[in-house]
Each structure stands twice: as C-alpha cells, then as structure tokens.
Amino acid sequence: MTSIIKTHLQGAGQRAYALNSLAWTGSPVVDACMVGAHYGHLLVLTEDAMLRGVNLDSGHCVDLSSVALPELGHSTQRFAAAQYRLYASADGRYAAIVVDRGTEGVVVEVSTGRLTMRLNGGDYHADTVPFSACFMRFQGRDVLVHRTEWNRLDVSDPASGEVLTERDIEAQPEHHLDYFHGRLLPSPDGSRLLDDGWVWHPVGIPRVWSVADWLGGNVWESEDGPSAIDLTMREDWNIPACWIGNRHVALWGLASWDEDACEESDAGPGVRILGVTQRKPSAERRLAMDLDPRQVIDLYSADDHLYVTASSGTTVWNIVSGAQIAAYPGFIAWLRHSTRGSLIAIRPEAILELPMPPVGEPA
C-alpha cells in the first residue's frame, strides 16, 4: 500500500514548510476535487476514465469505477483547448464530468459508475467558456447546478435527474437573459453563486445571486431576480477569482471599466475585492501585486490570506495589509482543501499536500 512521505518544501527566504507527498503511479490525473467520503479526501479522474479515491492521511488509493467520458469534440482553438473537468458532491457520492469549452457532460454514481444524467450546455459559442457546473447543498440535499443553454442555468437532483428549476422562457419572454454563463463558484456557505460569464461587446460581467432565493421560490432568480448583482465589467472573462468569506469576491486584475471609452483603464497585476450583497457599487479594495499576470492561474483564500497560484509557484498575501508574506516556488496549487486547511498540488509523479502554515512576517 502506498504511504504518505513526510518531507519539506523550500520556501522563499530559505524557510522550510512541512509537505506531505504521495507517489502517483499508473494513469495520469486529468482532474481532482475535494470530497469528504468514506474512500478518502480527494476524488480523482484519470486518463483511463477511472474514478479513484485518495485518502490523504494514509496514502491509500482505491479504484472506484470506470466511466464513459463525453466526447471532447473539436476545439476551435480561439480560446483554449477543450478539456475534462471533474466536480463531486460534498459526500463524494455523485460526480459530474463535463467538457470545458464544449457542450456535453455526464453525472455518475461514483461507487458504480452508473450514469444518472446526461448534460448538454448548448453549442452556441460554447468554446468561449468553461462548462458551467457545480454541486451545492440545499436544505440537506445535494443538487447540481448546470448550464442547459448558453443563457440558462438549471438545478437538478444528481441521483434522479429531476429538474428543480422548471420554467418556460417562451411563455415569459420578459425574463430572457442575454448572458453567456461561465465558470460557477459557490460561496463557502453555499448561500450565493458567482458566475464569470460575458455579454456581447464582448465584455466579461461577473454576476452573483442568492441560491436560497433561487431554489426557495423564484425560479427566475438567476435571470433577473432581486438578488442578482452585476459586479463589474471587464474586457475578458475566464479570469482567476475566488470568494473571500461569504460577502466578498476577489477578481484578478486591477483594471477599471471606462464607460465613456468602453474599455479598461488603470490595468495592472493584482486583485480587486468587491462586496456582493448590495446592487449599488460597493467600495472596493485593490491589492497590487508584483507578479507576472501571464503566469497567474488561480486564486484561493483562507482567513486573512490570499493564495495566488502561478506557473512558477504559489505566493501568499495578507488581505488586510496587502503585503506578500510567503512564497512557495515550484508548488503549483491545483485546489484548496478547505476542511483540511491545505493546498493540493498534482504532478505526474506525486500528489502533494501543503498544510497552510503560519506564514510569518512579510517576505
């Protein structure tokens, strides 16, 4: 049985951080996501179409099921190549494998590989966005949010495929939404959903709305409900973003939108932190960062810290002071495991877990 090797990661300033390493053999990892399941802490999809469970305490890996993957299709290469993305319910019972910048996806029961749903997000400019999908908890049950048209999201029961947001846009055209849904990010408590999509100019417009209002009564909430807020405008989308608590989001890039010139101004590397609880523009914070924006991949947050993943490694920033307080060269975080308080990196030869340590004084 494979075991966890305790080692160290050499950080900036010659600081050493505890690092757990699990040797990976066999088929390469395509994607991985956090779960809290009987089989482990991670659910992994490999190139041979297997779902595997990984226990990050023992290092034990178990083959769970084989799945029939949706077709990747033919990418236009205008934006990025189509690729598989894995999502899972919190308890690891159900998984969705979708094609980012594609049209199709499947939902399976993890333990058996049994198909429970086929997903189709529509083919109208699907190559411009990730396949909008995420699992959430609502009133004690797992639900799947997924795109069913370029401008429509639905919520379904992953076990049965029952649609929980039935509505007829032809009968009520006043609710038509001229918006291409993109990457979905639930808030930590599941109360709100961030959608990084775009509208014709084209410009990116990240939006947020209340999940409780959507599933608790108003099936049109994601279109034009009272809680739906357009946070800002920007020239691009598919840009790193994360939640900071349940009331703010961090968006990569410092540029502001110039309404008169219909373009961005004051661009630079860093993040904008915006509130999401009121329609009028909230006072925002800007954290400038001395980073190469071409290398930045994703953002994560925990407590007062913001983690910026780049192709060169991961840096840590104090949200209050704006100072960089640590750097992990060569450690490219794939995801943040919120229940374990760690960052996960996946390399061809190993899965690495970096417990989020006290990061000390500014670097």
C-alpha positions in Angstrom: 0.0 0.0 0.0 1.3 3.5 -0.9 2.0 5.7 2.1 2.5 9.4 2.7 6.1 10.6 2.8 6.7 13.5 5.1 9.1 16.0 3.5 9.7 19.7 3.2 9.1 22.4 0.7 11.8 25.1 0.5 10.0 28.4 0.5 11.3 31.9 -0.2 13.9 33.2 2.3 15.2 29.7 3.0 12.1 28.8 5.1 11.1 25.2 5.1 7.4 24.1 5.2 6.1 20.7 6.0 4.9 18.8 2.9 3.1 15.5 2.5 3.9 13.6 -0.7 2.0 10.6 -2.1 3.7 8.9 -5.0 1.4 8.5 -8.0 1.7 5.6 -10.4 -0.4 4.4 -13.3 -2.7 6.6 -15.5 -2.1 10.4 -15.2 -4.5 12.6 -13.4 -6.9 14.6 -15.5 -8.6 16.4 -12.7 -9.3 16.2 -9.0 -11.8 17.6 -6.5 -12.3 17.8 -2.7 -14.7 15.3 -1.1 -15.5 14.1 2.4 -16.2 10.5 1.6 -15.6 7.0 3.1 -13.0 6.4 0.5 -10.9 9.5 1.2 -10.4 13.2 0.8 -9.9 13.5 -2.9 -11.8 12.2 -5.9 -9.5 11.8 -8.9 -10.3 11.3 -12.6 -7.5 9.6 -14.6 -6.8 9.4 -18.3 -8.0 5.8 -18.5 -11.5 7.1 -17.5 -11.3 5.8 -13.9 -12.6 7.5 -10.8 -10.2 6.9 -7.9 -10.4 7.8 -4.2 -7.4 9.2 -2.3 -7.0 9.2 1.4 -4.5 11.9 2.3 -3.9 10.6 5.8 -3.0 7.0 4.9 -2.0 7.4 1.3 -4.4 4.7 0.3 -5.8 4.9 -3.2 -8.8 2.9 -4.4 -10.3 2.3 -7.8 -14.0 3.2 -7.5 -15.5 2.9 -11.0 -14.9 3.3 -14.7 -16.9 5.9 -16.6 -17.9 6.5 -20.2 -16.5 10.0 -20.8 -18.3 12.5 -23.0 -16.7 13.4 -26.3 -14.3 16.3 -26.2 -15.3 17.4 -29.7 -13.3 19.6 -32.0 -11.9 22.7 -30.4 -11.7 25.9 -32.5 -8.6 26.9 -30.6 -9.8 30.5 -30.5 -9.7 30.5 -26.7 -8.3 27.2 -25.3 -8.5 23.5 -26.0 -11.5 21.6 -24.7 -10.7 19.6 -21.6 -12.4 17.4 -19.0 -13.4 18.9 -15.6 -14.5 17.0 -12.6 -17.0 18.0 -9.9 -18.3 16.0 -7.0 -21.0 16.2 -4.3 -19.6 17.0 -0.9 -20.0 13.4 0.3 -18.3 12.1 -2.8 -21.4 10.0 -3.8 -22.0 11.7 -7.2 -19.6 13.1 -9.8 -20.1 15.3 -12.9 -17.5 15.1 -15.7 -18.0 17.9 -18.2 -16.2 19.3 -21.1 -14.9 22.8 -20.6 -15.3 24.8 -23.8 -17.5 22.0 -25.0 -21.2 21.0 -24.9 -21.5 17.7 -23.1 -21.2 16.2 -19.7 -22.3 13.2 -17.6 -23.3 12.6 -14.0 -22.5 9.2 -12.4 -22.8 7.4 -9.1 -19.2 7.2 -8.0 -19.2 3.8 -6.4 -20.6 2.0 -9.5 -20.1 4.3 -12.5 -23.8 4.2 -13.1 -25.0 7.0 -15.4 -27.6 9.2 -13.7 -27.7 12.2 -16.1 -26.5 13.4 -19.4 -25.7 17.1 -19.6 -25.8 19.4 -22.6 -25.0 23.0 -22.2 -25.8 24.0 -25.8 -23.3 24.7 -28.6 -23.7 28.4 -29.1 -20.2 29.8 -28.6 -19.6 27.0 -26.0 -15.8 27.3 -26.8 -15.7 30.6 -25.0 -16.4 29.4 -21.5 -16.0 26.5 -19.1 -19.0 24.2 -18.9 -21.0 25.9 -16.1 -21.4 23.3 -13.4 -21.1 22.9 -9.6 -22.5 20.8 -6.8 -24.2 22.6 -3.9 -26.1 21.7 -0.7 -29.7 23.0 -0.3 -32.0 22.1 2.6 -30.0 19.0 3.3 -29.7 17.6 -0.2 -27.1 17.6 -2.9 -28.0 19.4 -6.1 -26.2 20.1 -9.3 -26.2 23.5 -11.0 -25.5 23.1 -14.7 -25.9 25.1 -17.9 -28.7 23.9 -20.2 -28.4 26.7 -22.8 -25.8 29.4 -23.4 -28.0 31.8 -21.3 -29.8 29.3 -19.0 -28.8 27.5 -15.8 -30.8 24.7 -14.2 -30.6 22.8 -10.9 -31.1 19.1 -10.8 -31.1 16.2 -8.4 -28.0 14.2 -9.4 -29.5 10.9 -8.3 -32.6 11.1 -10.4 -32.0 13.9 -12.9 -35.2 15.6 -11.7 -35.0 19.3 -12.7 -35.8 21.6 -9.8 -35.9 24.9 -11.8 -38.5 24.2 -14.5 -39.6 27.4 -16.2 -40.8 28.4 -19.7 -38.9 31.4 -21.2 -41.2 31.4 -24.3 -44.2 31.9 -22.1 -42.5 34.6 -20.1 -40.0 36.3 -22.5 -39.6 39.3 -20.2 -37.1 37.1 -18.2 -34.8 36.5 -21.2 -31.2 36.8 -20.2 -28.7 38.0 -22.7 -25.7 36.4 -21.0 -23.2 33.6 -21.7 -22.9 31.6 -18.4 -19.3 30.7 -17.5 -17.4 29.3 -14.5 -19.5 28.9 -11.4 -18.1 29.4 -7.9 -20.3 28.8 -4.8 -19.7 30.9 -1.7 -18.2 28.9 1.2 -21.5 28.7 3.0 -23.4 27.9 -0.2 -25.6 31.0 0.1 -24.6 32.7 -3.2 -23.2 31.7 -6.6 -20.6 33.6 -8.6 -20.9 33.3 -12.4 -18.0 34.5 -14.6 -19.7 34.9 -17.9 -19.9 37.5 -20.7 -22.2 39.6 -22.9 -21.9 40.9 -26.4 -19.4 43.6 -26.9 -17.9 41.2 -25.9 -17.2 42.0 -22.2 -17.0 39.9 -19.1 -19.6 40.6 -16.4 -19.2 38.5 -13.2 -22.6 38.1 -11.5 -23.7 36.9 -8.1 -27.2 35.9 -6.8 -28.8 34.2 -3.9 -29.1 30.4 -4.0 -31.8 30.4 -1.3 -33.9 32.9 -3.2 -33.4 30.8 -6.4 -34.3 27.4 -5.0 -36.6 28.7 -2.3 -39.2 30.2 -4.5 -38.1 32.3 -7.5 -37.0 30.1 -10.4 -36.1 33.2 -12.4 -33.6 34.4 -9.8 -30.6 33.6 -11.9 -32.0 35.6 -14.8 -33.3 38.8 -13.2 -34.1 38.2 -9.5 -33.8 40.9 -6.9 -30.6 39.4 -5.5 -28.8 39.2 -8.9 -25.9 41.7 -9.0 -23.6 42.5 -11.9 -20.3 43.2 -10.1 -18.3 44.9 -12.7 -17.4 44.9 -16.4 -14.0 43.9 -17.8 -12.5 43.1 -21.2 -12.1 39.4 -20.6 -13.6 36.6 -18.6 -12.3 33.1 -17.5 -10.1 35.1 -15.2 -8.9 33.9 -11.7 -11.4 34.6 -9.0 -12.3 33.4 -5.5 -14.6 34.1 -2.6 -13.2 35.9 0.5 -15.7 34.8 3.1 -19.3 34.8 2.1 -19.8 38.5 1.3 -16.8 39.4 -0.9 -15.1 38.1 -4.0 -11.5 38.7 -5.3 -11.1 39.2 -9.1 -7.7 39.1 -10.7 -6.6 42.3 -12.4 -6.7 45.9 -11.2 -8.3 47.5 -14.3 -11.4 49.5 -14.1 -14.1 49.8 -16.8 -14.2 53.2 -18.5 -17.8 53.7 -19.6 -17.0 56.6 -21.9 -14.2 54.8 -23.8 -15.9 51.4 -23.5 -12.6 49.9 -22.4 -10.5 49.1 -19.4 -8.2 51.6 -17.8 -5.6 51.5 -15.0 -4.7 47.9 -15.7 -2.1 46.1 -13.6 -1.3 42.9 -11.8 -3.2 42.4 -8.5 -6.8 41.8 -7.3 -9.9 43.8 -6.8 -12.0 42.8 -3.8 -15.7 43.6 -4.2 -18.8 43.2 -2.0 -21.7 41.1 -3.3 -24.6 42.0 -1.0 -26.0 45.2 -2.5 -26.8 46.3 -6.0 -25.1 49.7 -5.9 -21.3 49.5 -6.5 -19.6 48.8 -3.2 -16.4 50.3 -2.1 -13.7 48.1 -3.4 -10.2 47.3 -2.3 -7.3 46.9 -4.7 -4.2 44.9 -3.8 -1.4 45.5 -6.2 1.0 42.5 -6.7 4.4 42.3 -8.2 3.6 39.2 -10.3 3.7 38.4 -14.0 0.0 38.3 -15.0 0.8 35.9 -17.8 1.7 33.2 -15.3 -1.3 33.6 -12.9 -3.6 30.6 -12.9 -6.0 30.8 -10.0 -6.9 32.4 -6.6 -7.8 30.8 -3.2 -8.4 32.4 0.2 -8.4 31.3 3.8 -8.9 33.6 6.8 -6.9 36.8 6.1 -4.7 35.2 3.4 -5.0 35.2 -0.4 -3.1 32.5 -2.3 -2.1 33.2 -5.9 -1.2 30.2 -8.0 1.1 30.8 -11.0 3.0 28.6 -13.3 6.1 29.5 -11.3 4.7 28.6 -7.9 2.3 30.0 -5.2 2.5 33.2 -3.3 0.6 34.2 -0.1 -0.7 37.7 0.5 -2.1 39.3 3.6 -5.6 40.7 2.6 -5.6 43.3 5.3 -2.1 44.8 4.7 -1.7 43.8 1.1 1.8 42.5 1.8 3.3 39.4 0.3 4.1 37.2 3.3 5.3 33.9 1.8 6.2 32.2 -1.4 6.4 28.6 -2.4 8.5 28.4 -5.6 7.6 25.4 -7.8 4.5 24.5 -5.8 1.5 25.0 -8.2 -1.6 24.6 -6.2 -4.4 22.7 -8.0 -7.0 23.2 -5.4 -7.6 24.3 -1.8 -8.9 21.6 0.6 -11.0 23.8 2.9 -11.8 21.1 5.5 -8.2 20.0 5.9 -6.8 23.5 5.7 -4.3 22.7 3.0 -3.3 23.3 -0.6 -3.1 20.4 -3.1 -0.7 20.2 -6.0 -0.8 17.4 -8.6 2.3 16.4 -10.5 2.7 13.4 -12.9 4.7 11.5 -10.2 3.0 12.7 -7.0 0.1 14.3 -5.2 1.4 16.9 -2.8 -0.4 18.4 0.2 0.9 21.6 1.8 -0.8 22.3 5.2 -1.5 26.0 5.4 1.1 27.1 8.0 1.6 30.2 10.0 3.2 32.3 7.3 5.1 34.8 9.4 6.4 38.2 8.5 6.3 39.9 5.1 8.7 38.3 2.6 
